[in-house]
Amino acid sequence: MAQYTITQVAAHTGLSKQVIRKWEERYAVVQPERLPNGHRSYSEADVQRLCYVRDLAAQGYTLVEATKQAHLAHQLPPLEHPYVIQLLQYGVQCREVEMQATLQQAHHNMGLTPFLQQVVRPFLRKIGEYWAQGEWSEYQEAAASMVVRDYLVHVRRSFIPQPNAPLLIGACLPGEAHEVPLHIALLHFTMQGCRTFLVGSLPAPGAIEGTVLTLRPQIVLLSATTTRPFTLYPDMLAQLDQFAGEQTARFYLGGAGTKEIGTLQHIQLTNDITAILEGGG
């Protein structure tokens, strides 16, 4: 089992040695082992707990409150990020303003990529689980998802790509209402310098083709989080595949709802954003 010196813990957590010792002695955040020479020896769990309290304190918790939360949370693996826990607490009460403020704070403190990976995606996964298990109502799930969607739109629009940058169109398939994963994907492309345009959720049959013919993008990213589009419109995918073969744009289709789809002739199935940017599948 890995053990760390206080110097290593300070470097990993960004906390000073003085703060680490203070949190141990005054608040019992951690209880490191003592080596025969008297030096402290910290476990991986100690490091995680210090990071947990650090992040809660950054959100405005007092150290007493943060320590209590840390002791409770560390009894239940795996740990969610403190920001995810805070968002879930606000989400269950549909406190949209507080959720938006927490997203903004997490983004500011963590940077965009860690924010998306460690906060946004886990939060969306948890609210989906809560809704599927009947712990959250449809309204709670929709309200929380809407807050995330609106924030991602705000962030994406803050980027100003070059006028001649490649244009990427993102669209849910007809019958698909879950557009937040597509917002995350488009934000990744925007960060890479692409211009992006979102058709949106529940597009009418023919809307994707019409948008492509009007805007003439280089890349078209289609999303199906559920299998509902293929049930509602059995011939839709074959028609889109044929349409893709008539265009110069590269077409991609991803999402959890595509797992049972066989090989297409002109639309590449992928959930690898890097491969899309590089022109692969």
C-alpha positions in Angstrom: 0.0 0.0 0.0 1.4 3.4 -1.0 2.6 5.7 1.7 3.5 9.3 1.4 5.6 11.8 3.3 4.1 15.2 4.3 6.2 16.8 1.6 4.7 14.5 -1.1 1.2 15.1 0.3 1.7 18.9 0.2 2.8 18.7 -3.4 -0.1 16.5 -4.4 -2.9 18.4 -2.7 -1.5 22.0 -3.0 -1.9 22.4 0.8 1.0 23.7 2.8 2.6 21.4 5.4 1.4 23.8 8.1 -2.2 23.5 6.9 -2.0 19.7 6.7 -0.7 19.5 10.3 -3.4 22.0 11.5 -6.2 20.0 9.9 -4.9 16.9 11.5 -4.4 18.3 15.0 -7.4 20.7 15.2 -10.0 19.0 13.0 -8.9 15.3 12.8 -9.3 15.3 9.0 -6.6 12.6 8.8 -4.7 10.5 11.3 -1.4 9.5 9.7 0.8 6.8 11.0 3.9 7.8 12.9 7.2 6.2 11.9 9.8 5.2 14.5 11.7 8.5 13.6 8.5 10.5 14.5 7.7 11.5 10.9 4.2 11.3 9.6 3.2 8.6 6.9 0.1 9.2 4.9 -2.0 6.7 3.0 -3.8 7.1 -0.3 -7.0 7.4 1.6 -5.5 10.2 3.7 -4.6 12.1 0.5 -8.1 11.6 -0.9 -9.7 12.9 2.3 -7.5 16.0 2.3 -8.4 16.7 -1.3 -12.0 16.2 -0.4 -12.0 18.7 2.5 -9.9 21.1 0.4 -12.6 21.2 -2.3 -15.5 21.5 0.1 -13.7 24.4 1.8 -13.3 26.0 -1.6 -17.1 25.8 -2.0 -17.7 27.7 1.2 -18.0 24.9 3.8 -16.5 25.5 7.2 -13.7 23.1 8.1 -15.9 21.5 10.7 -18.7 20.9 8.2 -16.2 19.8 5.5 -14.6 17.3 7.9 -17.9 15.8 8.9 -18.9 15.4 5.2 -15.5 13.8 4.5 -15.8 11.3 7.3 -19.3 10.3 6.1 -18.4 10.2 2.5 -15.3 8.1 2.9 -17.4 5.3 4.4 -19.1 4.8 1.1 -16.8 4.1 -1.9 -16.5 5.1 -4.6 -16.3 8.8 -3.8 -18.0 11.3 -6.0 -16.3 14.7 -6.4 -17.4 17.2 -3.8 -18.9 19.4 -6.6 -21.0 16.5 -7.8 -22.3 15.9 -4.3 -23.1 19.6 -4.0 -24.9 19.6 -7.3 -27.0 16.5 -6.3 -28.0 18.2 -3.1 -29.2 21.2 -5.0 -30.7 19.1 -7.7 -33.0 17.1 -5.5 -34.5 20.4 -4.4 -34.5 21.8 -8.0 -32.5 24.8 -6.8 -31.4 25.9 -10.3 -29.6 29.1 -9.3 -27.4 27.3 -6.8 -26.7 24.5 -9.4 -25.6 27.1 -11.9 -23.4 28.8 -9.4 -21.8 25.5 -8.4 -21.1 24.7 -12.1 -19.5 28.1 -12.5 -17.3 27.7 -9.5 -16.2 24.2 -10.4 -15.3 25.3 -13.9 -13.4 28.3 -12.6 -11.5 26.3 -10.0 -10.8 23.1 -12.0 -10.4 24.2 -15.6 -12.6 23.1 -18.5 -11.4 19.6 -19.3 -11.3 18.3 -15.7 -14.6 20.0 -15.0 -16.2 18.1 -17.9 -14.6 14.8 -16.9 -14.9 14.9 -13.2 -18.0 17.0 -12.6 -20.3 17.3 -15.5 -20.2 13.7 -16.8 -20.5 12.1 -13.3 -23.3 14.4 -12.4 -25.3 13.5 -15.5 -24.7 9.9 -14.9 -26.0 10.1 -11.3 -29.1 12.0 -12.2 -29.8 9.5 -14.9 -29.4 6.6 -12.4 -31.7 8.4 -9.8 -34.4 8.9 -12.4 -34.1 5.3 -13.7 -34.4 4.0 -10.1 -37.4 6.2 -9.3 -35.5 8.3 -6.7 -35.9 11.5 -8.8 -39.0 12.6 -10.6 -39.0 13.4 -14.3 -39.1 17.1 -13.4 -36.0 16.9 -11.1 -34.1 15.0 -13.8 -35.2 17.5 -16.5 -34.5 20.6 -14.4 -30.9 19.4 -13.5 -30.2 18.4 -17.1 -31.4 21.8 -18.3 -29.1 23.7 -16.0 -26.1 21.7 -17.3 -27.2 22.2 -20.9 -27.6 26.0 -20.5 -24.2 26.3 -18.8 -22.5 24.3 -21.5 -24.1 26.4 -24.2 -22.9 29.5 -22.4 -19.3 28.2 -22.2 -19.3 27.1 -25.9 -20.5 30.5 -27.0 -17.7 32.2 -25.1 -15.2 30.7 -27.7 -14.8 32.8 -30.9 -13.4 30.5 -33.6 -11.8 31.8 -36.8 -14.3 32.5 -39.6 -12.5 29.9 -41.9 -12.4 27.2 -39.2 -14.0 23.8 -40.0 -17.7 23.7 -39.4 -19.2 20.8 -37.5 -22.9 20.2 -37.2 -24.2 18.3 -34.2 -27.7 16.8 -34.2 -29.8 14.3 -32.2 -31.5 11.8 -34.4 -35.3 12.4 -34.9 -37.0 11.1 -31.8 -34.0 11.6 -29.6 -34.5 14.2 -26.8 -31.2 13.8 -24.8 -29.0 16.5 -26.2 -26.7 17.2 -23.3 -24.1 14.6 -24.3 -24.0 16.3 -27.7 -23.4 19.7 -26.1 -20.4 18.2 -24.3 -19.0 16.8 -27.6 -19.5 20.1 -29.4 -17.7 21.9 -26.6 -14.7 19.6 -27.1 -14.7 20.4 -30.8 -15.0 24.1 -30.1 -12.0 23.9 -27.8 -10.1 22.5 -30.8 -10.9 25.5 -32.9 -13.9 24.2 -34.8 -17.0 26.2 -35.6 -20.0 24.3 -34.3 -23.7 24.4 -34.9 -26.4 22.4 -33.0 -29.6 21.3 -34.7 -30.9 20.3 -31.3 -33.1 17.6 -29.8 -36.1 16.0 -31.4 -35.4 17.3 -34.9 -38.1 16.7 -37.5 -37.4 14.1 -40.1 -35.5 15.8 -42.9 -34.2 18.6 -40.7 -30.7 17.1 -40.6 -30.5 16.8 -44.3 -31.8 20.3 -44.8 -29.3 21.8 -42.4 -26.4 20.0 -44.1 -27.4 21.2 -47.5 -27.7 24.8 -46.3 -24.6 25.1 -44.2 -22.3 22.6 -46.0 -20.2 21.5 -42.9 -17.1 19.4 -43.0 -18.2 17.1 -40.2 -21.7 15.9 -39.1 -22.0 14.4 -35.7 -25.2 12.5 -35.0 -26.3 11.4 -31.5 -28.6 8.6 -30.2 -28.5 8.2 -26.5 -31.5 5.8 -26.7 -32.9 3.4 -29.3 -36.1 5.4 -29.6 -35.2 7.0 -32.9 -34.8 3.6 -34.6 -38.1 2.4 -33.2 -40.0 5.5 -34.3 -38.4 5.8 -37.7 -37.2 2.3 -38.8 -36.0 3.5 -42.3 -34.5 6.8 -41.1 -30.9 5.5 -40.6 -30.8 3.9 -44.0 -31.9 7.1 -45.6 -29.4 9.2 -43.6 -26.7 6.7 -44.6 -27.6 7.1 -48.3 -27.7 10.9 -47.9 -24.2 10.8 -46.3 -22.8 9.0 -49.3 -23.9 11.9 -51.5 -22.1 14.6 -49.4 -18.5 15.7 -49.1 -18.9 16.0 -45.3 -17.8 13.2 -43.0 -20.7 11.7 -41.0 -20.3 10.1 -37.5 -22.9 8.5 -35.2 -22.4 7.9 -31.5 -24.2 7.4 -28.3 -25.4 4.6 -26.0 -28.4 3.9 -28.3 -26.1 2.7 -31.2 -24.7 -0.4 -29.5 -26.8 -2.8 -31.6 -26.4 -1.0 -34.9 -24.5 -2.9 -37.6 -22.0 -1.5 -40.1 -23.1 1.4 -42.2 -21.8 2.3 -45.6 -21.2 6.0 -45.2 -21.8 6.9 -41.6 -19.0 5.9 -39.2 -20.0 4.6 -35.7 -17.7 6.1 -33.1 -17.6 7.7 -29.7 -13.9 8.7 -30.1 -13.7 12.5 -30.4 -10.0 12.3 -31.2 -10.6 10.0 -34.1 -13.2 12.3 -35.5 -10.9 15.3 -35.4 -8.2 13.2 -37.1 -10.6 12.0 -39.7 -10.7 8.4 -38.6 -13.5 6.2 -37.2 
